[in-house]
Structure formats: C-alpha cells, structure tokens
Amino acid sequence: MFDSLRQLVTQLISLLQVRIELFTTELSGDLRRLAVILIWAAVGLLFGFLALLMIITTVIVAFWDTNRLLAVGLVALLFVVLAGLAVWQVLRRVRNGPPLLEGTLAELRRDRAALDATARRSDPRRSDPRRTDPDVRRDDRWPEGPT
C-alpha cells in the first residue's frame, strides 16, 4: 500500500516538474519574443513619427500662402484615419492571437484527463454502475419479488 502511494507521489512530482519546466521554457520564449517585438515597434514608431512630421511640415509650408487651414485640416483627418486603422489592427490581433502558454495549458488538460481515467479504473465504485446507481440491483442473479 505504501509502496504504491510512494510511487504515485513520485510520479506526480515528476509530472509537476516536467510541466513547470515546460512552463518556464515557454514563458521565457514568449517574453523574449515580446521584448524583440516591442523594441522594433518602438524603433518603427520613432522613425515613422519623424517621417510623418517632416511630410506634414512640408505640406503645411507648401500651402501656407494659399490654403493653410485646408492643409492642416486634411493632415488632421489623415491622423484620425491612421489612428483608427492602428486601433483596429491592435484589436484584431488581440482577439485572434493564440492564448499565452497554449502548450502548457494543453499538456495540463491532457494530464488531468489521464489522471481522471486512471482514477476511474482504480476506484471500483466509479467503474461499477451497480454500486453507484440505486436503481440497478446489487445481485442480478436473483430477481426481487415474484416473477
């Protein structure tokens, strides 16, 4: 009895260790990927902002004498449209992206299913419907009452 219990605890600890290692490996990869994405996004935003600033300045200076308010209004409208597109892209990517630690969660679901199946096989009360269902007779060989 104690040997099987010790074996079960050893297997559970081993299983937990493997899952924690998978979790940390997956998390470190995700964090590294996120850091690289954020750095490149910041660089892209910086240079994009500088380029946009130069283009806007050029457009406003070019129309300064004739239609400066129209030029400023069109540039502001362009900003609003670009901001809306950016928000739409972020929302779309957040909704459609894979969940964080997807592999770890899938492995934990498989482990739980395997443990539930093992528990059902080892527990006679769960595997024998006559023991849990009060409508099923305990002894099918002898009918109850007159036939």
Secondary structure, 3 states (H helix, E strand, C coil): CHHHHHHHHHHHHHHHHHHHHHHHHHHHHHHHHHHHHHHHHHHHHHHHHHHHHHHHHHHHHHCCCCCHHHHHHHHHHHHHHHHHHHHHHHHHHHHHCCCCCHHHHHHHHHHHHHHHHHHHHHCHHHHCHHHHCCCCCCCCCCCCCCC
